């Protein structure tokens, strides 16, 4: 009995890994089956295919248009990415999520004061402090800080001056997470591209640097999570 095989089965677009997502033009001398995500702006043989998955079928590049919810493993970064309908986001950080998360929480600031620096960690009911080291979070296992999410809830919103949010490790090294806009009742500041090495019994806290507000936000609460692996 004759056996037939569809050429497109070589693609296996629903489960294959990609080698890299940081190239905008085809690599030299690809092997059959090599698969990439095209970084904008695509050039050469990848022109016009930004964010597409492409694989080499032995003679040419074939493109798969991403759809919302599509997940790929990125080999050179050791992480999963998911397409959100517009772009690729990190779904699970490196090492397939074999890490742990530490919660962040603080009580109300009433109000947030002008030109003041605050610190908070994981002490429920305790407002962010103006002195470091009072609300630190200890790290139970050595690893690498990969992601930080900070949630801010304002009972009374302020004006939209930028409020820089940092993670401070061992009361010495500050890394910017992002800038908050407290003219919104709910605001999230996040960063998913971190690589901060930490050891057991190191510690961290979140640092908030307030500007001179035209209108100060009031009844402001904080939460969040720090992911380490």
Secondary structure as GFF3:
##gff-version 3
##sequence-region A 1 229
A	DSSP	three_ten_helix	7	10	.	.	.	ID=ss1
A	DSSP	beta_strand	20	23	.	.	.	ID=ss2
A	DSSP	beta_strand	35	38	.	.	.	ID=ss3
A	DSSP	three_ten_helix	44	46	.	.	.	ID=ss4
A	DSSP	beta_strand	53	56	.	.	.	ID=ss5
A	DSSP	beta_strand	61	64	.	.	.	ID=ss6
A	DSSP	beta_strand	71	74	.	.	.	ID=ss7
A	DSSP	beta_strand	79	83	.	.	.	ID=ss8
A	DSSP	beta_strand	88	92	.	.	.	ID=ss9
A	DSSP	three_ten_helix	95	97	.	.	.	ID=ss10
A	DSSP	beta_strand	100	109	.	.	.	ID=ss11
A	DSSP	beta_strand	117	120	.	.	.	ID=ss12
A	DSSP	beta_strand	122	127	.	.	.	ID=ss13
A	DSSP	beta_strand	137	138	.	.	.	ID=ss14
A	DSSP	beta_strand	143	156	.	.	.	ID=ss15
A	DSSP	beta_strand	162	169	.	.	.	ID=ss16
A	DSSP	beta_strand	173	181	.	.	.	ID=ss17
A	DSSP	beta_strand	186	191	.	.	.	ID=ss18
A	DSSP	beta_strand	196	198	.	.	.	ID=ss19
A	DSSP	beta_strand	203	209	.	.	.	ID=ss20
A	DSSP	beta_strand	218	228	.	.	.	ID=ss21
###
